[in-house]
Amino acid sequence: MRSKLAVAAIAGCPVFPASSPWNQRVDDRAVHPRSDAMVQAIGADDTVHPDFGSGTYEGRPIGIPYQVVSRSQKRSSVAFTYAGESDRGPYPIPANPRIEGGGDRHLLLVQRGSCRLFELFAAERRDSTWHAGSGAIFNLRSNKLRPKGWTSADAAGLPILPGLARYEEVAAGEIKHALRFTVSRTRKAFVFPARHYASTLTDPDLPAMGQRFRLKAGVDISKLPRQARIVATALKRYGMLVADNGSDWYLSGAPHQQWDNDALRALKALRGSDFEVVSER
């Protein structure tokens, strides 16, 4: 019998309820009928790439950072490129926020006390004004989804934070939620819990936004280093959701100085053919 474990928490806030699709185990769900074709479309021989770690790359931490802000943090208005699908805010952005490197420039904020999650895509301050491509605000105590057809700070219209591998979870011995990953080509479709697509392609063998993949039960992960093995165990139990268009099989996590980059690189032993698509029903 499975033990009923508490969901992950940050700053005293649950990272969504236990009933959230992010926090549901899927190791006993059926395999999607087009699983093999979808894996082939992404790349059965391509390897997993942990897109997070310790240290810096091009002067920024490796991964998608997040930070906790107080309830009294001064809020700023944000000018959005995609204002029609963004939550207006204002957003509690500190003076020197942690922003993801590269073109995506995600900015993730958890507000202590209110348990609100604020996420921005392509965040940048120009003079005294904040600009972003899109933004979303989530209640971490609620399973409420974005309006159908709306993006978020991620192409799939999903929150980013719950899909990150976090060192604190690995240090405690278990990741108890699904992870976020990217593929280069997606279908013009989205499946629960995603709310938005970002493609014009209609090939049914391509994954939709929100498509959940899991590491096959029979894949031997016993020889992986501890940090990699805990991540791989989560991939067997909870799987990973297609969240954005990007490099194939790139797995997301938050940067931390205690990540062992050599151990994480061991995840590259996992190939696309080691995964299967979970049925949506």
Secondary structure, DSSP 8 states (H G I E B T S, - for coil): --------EETTEESS-TTSGGG---TTS-B-TTHHHHHHHH-TT-B-EEE--SSEETTEESS--EEEE-TT---B-EEETTGGGS----B---SS----STTT--EEEEETTTTEEEEEES-EEETTEEEESEEEEEETT------TT---SSTTS--SGGGSB-HHHHHHT---S-EEEEES---S-B-TT----------TTS--BT-EEEE-TTS--TTS-HHHHHHHHHHHHT-EEEEEESSTTEEEB---TT--HHHHHGGGG-BGGGEEEB---
